[in-house]
Amino acid sequence: MLAVLGGCGSSTPKPDPARVARLVAKANALCGSLGHGVSPSRTRAQEVAARRLQPTLNALSKAAAYLPTGRALKEAHAKRRAVSAEMRNASNAYVAFRSMLPLINRFRRLQLQIYNDYKALGVTRCGPPPPLPIPG
């Protein structure tokens, strides 16, 4: 007797809008408690919030992977990791700044895309956007 189970082991995440909403609310609360002021010293609560923010954003990326923005976010993170590796390899050898400029600009564009993707998901309180690419 052979039983075929359709859809088992699928790698596509199951849509759970409530989980995405909870993670967005948690990320916004953590970002709000970071206090993006000018003070160089952080309080204990800000240190705890900073340590908890990245795992929350990672969970949000996974939970929102079924959304177009979530897929774009995942792709941008992968591209940013690749550009970071290229920059590390290029910085090991003597490389002039002008030859690193295209990599730096690609990295900054990806940072901006990630920022905008999180903003599109609803994470709005995590500070100013990353710097724009360097002209020239």
Beta strands, then each sheet from edge to edge (+ up, - down):
end
